[in-house]
């Protein structure tokens, strides 16, 4: 489903998830702070994916 | 004055965090687009309204994490520049003494001077971490076979006794007519350790966020098993996470701690102890101590360039700190001389290693 001037919201949420997934695979940071950061980003990425799927069904 | 060591190469934090900031900004951009567009599609029923609310919540959470990273990024370049400047200033001001070989520098910096401008990254780690109360984890501690030990006489002696491998705790007991004295040696983080290893990386964060950790509990259990009581003097020596545990134990007031000696420890992660002699040995090339940020007053930090040109994690290894401790032993500093004399045990003792396993993971 398309809306005036806006890209498809489910596709946009896929891009949100992809950006978050990308940041998980940067390997130039280490240590406990990274573990905490990654745990937070994983939750956000999963929620973005779930929302994208649900929006595809709902819209 | 040209430094003999590559302090300026410590740029890991800025680059790593800036990349993540870009990723989060991209995610936030796309998420915001969806949130704005929801005004067109959120009115077709309750399900859509709920989805729109969830999108707004997701965007809000991404913004929160992005802002936290941004606040760290803003501090890193300043902090690292200041670190370089302060090191240069310290070296110029103290006219460093060549200790072993040309180009080797030994510089001492006492509390507040060298590290005062560093912002603790762990403060932000705590923001990322899920808030939770202290959770007591079940930890099983097994004492291995005892062996004869002689009292350590130097800082290097003590650093050399910090365990390696799968044992993380060593406790030496020395009995004399004056009573028993203990020396506790604690290893650093096992970054490959799983949930069953109390010395895994998350134990650091537990200690920072809650003041307790499976590793800390394991050490308490081992000390209890070894016979350390509230009335027996003890010297605590730790590497990295082991140093944090040593400081936490000293700060608890549960033991008579004569001294705390740490190497490669981000000491700012836990509250500092002000009434107990401390010696923190730090390599400027070691990336771990900087995680702790500010060292509170009362600490005594010795910054010794790694003697063999080690960098990054090579400069964090226990073995890398052995020559640095020996360098401190070799200098004629009244503070260190007095400390060594005050904590000297006598007689023949018994050494035991302790193996610890976490029995269940906290929820």
Interface residues (C-beta under 8 A of the other chain):
Chain A: X1 X3 X4 X6 X7 X9 X12 X13 X15 X16 X19 X20 X22 X23 X26 X28 X29 X30 X31 X32 X33 X35 X36 X37 X39 X40 X41 X44 X47 X48 X51 X54 X55 X58 X59
Chain B: X12 X13 X15 X16 X17 X19 X20 X23 X24 X26 X27 X30 X31 X33 X34 X36 X37 X38 X40 X41 X47 X48 X51 X54 X55 X58 X61 X62 X65 X69 X121 X122 X124 X125 X128 X129 X130 X201 X202 X204 X205 X208 X287 X288 X291
